[in-house]
Amino acid sequence: MLEIKDLHFGYDKGKNKVLNGINLTLEEGKIGILLGRNGAGKTTLFKTILGIEKPGSGDILIQSKSILGLSYKERAKQISYVPQLVNFGDLTVYETILTGRIPYFGFSAGKEDHEEVKKVISEMSLEELSEKSTEKLSGGERQKVAIARAIVGKPKLIVFDEPTGNLDLSNERLLIEETKKLSKEYGITILCSLHNLNEAVELGDSFFFMDEGVVKYSGGNELFTEEVIEDIFKVNVKVVNIENKILITGE
Amino acid sequence: MSISDCISALFGNGSQANVRIMQNIRVPRIIAAIVAGAGLSLSGLIMQTNLNNYMASPSTLGITNAAVFGANVSIIVFAGGFLNTGNNLSSYMAGTNPYATSAVAFVFSILSILLILGLCRIRSFSPGVLVLSGIAIGSVWTAATTIMQFYATDVGLSAAVIWSFGDLGRATYETDLIMTVVLFAALIFFMLMSQKYNAMLSGDETATSLGINVKTLRFVSLLIASLFIAVSVSFLGTIGFVGIICPHIAKKLFGQNHKVSIPASALTGSILLLCADSLSRTIGNGSALPVGAITSLLGAPFFVALILSRRGKHA
């Protein structure tokens, strides 16, 4: 379970406040979706979870244990990251996934690390791409490799920062399926930011609507009402329910 | 000298002059080419990875400019008088203290490194800030050198200009030993960090999420790379383009995995500098041309080709 308690953060030594008391609880193995306009604080929240930025006050707990005092290495064993723009340099798929084991091996990969990499490659059906340069992969394949690298470290939580932002429709579908698989088959808790509300409804178990550095609304898909969306995004949309599936139009 | 004369002289046989040329000049020169080429190329690779900039090279952080300024201070202000270019036997070992200029050049290089890394430590320590600080501080050293040279005497000015030519002829067994020790220390550290450098190719945020303290690793890596550059440029002067060409050749041939590209870059640098030095002595018509000029001459067309091919790639 991920718990964030009254988290505050500001850039320039706290002067430019971005997070103004974030409170959030996400059950273990569930997919939580962060929604909000640009500048609402989603990326900054991710940075504090990953340890890139240190919060001014508040706490982040995974399975009831604070992660703020952990070293980079120990934190990396619990949390993985899949960025929006996936760039690996000119490494092969195998070499890239192996970097996901760095928190465990430090200087040089051991037998166990190579076995874990092979296992993940097999589970994600990446065998054919294994020795291919990541520079020659499609956007969807790159995202798949990024997910493989994220799970090879056996994290408790994976943070996805707008993962579908640069993907076409078919790769978007592929990513949604892969993400659901992580939650269901591996039991990994996932916190993901998305812009597309329909994608969010399809993917998420819990939803957190952010505005001005706080979580203004949190809950299940009952939150997707015209009033809430207008309050957060300042746009008028239509929310329709077709055979128990929510569809948001006019975004 | 024929090849057989060279081999004989290497083992102390043959005429005294041949033995002296071989043992006191050629061998230290060859060792210097191998070690300096490896170190400069390696430093270039580490700079490119850590600064996330494929155009980064040993000169990016202005270390060479600082060394040239230091050498000019020694020659023009303190009259270090380091006129030994290695081309002339009679001037070999000239000067009261042949290391005076190198020592001052080294001190200024280190000062410059600490200034840049210190400034960036206070700020965000991002690659962009580092490169811009390096360019700015490098320009200050160059401007200060120009002003000093403006007030120099003819002899001081010519000595200072000659020093700034990269020249392997200045190498001695002592300077080779110092460079070798620094090179091996750097090589061991960089090899140990090779997987972390691989992770850094994905960007700072991803590298941090993989358990790497990016700021500290970047600081230490650049400090070690800069240390070799400072030692090399202080002893041999400015040798351009090795640090930018060779890492690219190695990456092109063997890929970007640092476990391979680190030793491959070092090897490529050694081979290129050795070839450039042989060429400089062959086309120099009896006297060796400054090897720094040869590496730049060879490097400039490659660099332009690299830029054009990159443009094509992203077009």
Chai-1 contact restraints between the chains, C-beta under 6 A:
chainA,res_idxA,chainB,res_idxB,connection_type,confidence,min_distance_angstrom,max_distance_angstrom,comment,restraint_id
A,L50,B,S209,contact,1.0,0.0,6.0,A-B,restraint_1
A,I52,B,E205,contact,1.0,0.0,6.0,A-B,restraint_2
A,I52,B,T208,contact,1.0,0.0,6.0,A-B,restraint_3
A,Y72,B,G211,contact,1.0,0.0,6.0,A-B,restraint_4
A,Y72,B,N213,contact,1.0,0.0,6.0,A-B,restraint_5
A,K73,B,G211,contact,1.0,0.0,6.0,A-B,restraint_6
A,A76,B,L210,contact,1.0,0.0,6.0,A-B,restraint_7
A,A76,B,G211,contact,1.0,0.0,6.0,A-B,restraint_8
A,Y81,B,T206,contact,1.0,0.0,6.0,A-B,restraint_9
A,Y81,B,S209,contact,1.0,0.0,6.0,A-B,restraint_10
A,P83,B,T206,contact,1.0,0.0,6.0,A-B,restraint_11
A,F88,B,S202,contact,1.0,0.0,6.0,A-B,restraint_12
A,G89,B,L201,contact,1.0,0.0,6.0,A-B,restraint_13
A,G89,B,Q256,contact,1.0,0.0,6.0,A-B,restraint_14
A,D90,B,G255,contact,1.0,0.0,6.0,A-B,restraint_15
A,D90,B,Q256,contact,1.0,0.0,6.0,A-B,restraint_16
A,L91,B,N198,contact,1.0,0.0,6.0,A-B,restraint_17
A,L91,B,Q256,contact,1.0,0.0,6.0,A-B,restraint_18
A,L91,B,N257,contact,1.0,0.0,6.0,A-B,restraint_19
A,E95,B,N257,contact,1.0,0.0,6.0,A-B,restraint_20
A,T99,B,N198,contact,1.0,0.0,6.0,A-B,restraint_21
A,T99,B,A199,contact,1.0,0.0,6.0,A-B,restraint_22
A,T99,B,L210,contact,1.0,0.0,6.0,A-B,restraint_23
A,I102,B,Q195,contact,1.0,0.0,6.0,A-B,restraint_24
A,I102,B,A199,contact,1.0,0.0,6.0,A-B,restraint_25
A,I102,B,L210,contact,1.0,0.0,6.0,A-B,restraint_26
A,I102,B,G211,contact,1.0,0.0,6.0,A-B,restraint_27
A,P103,B,G211,contact,1.0,0.0,6.0,A-B,restraint_28
A,F107,B,L192,contact,1.0,0.0,6.0,A-B,restraint_29
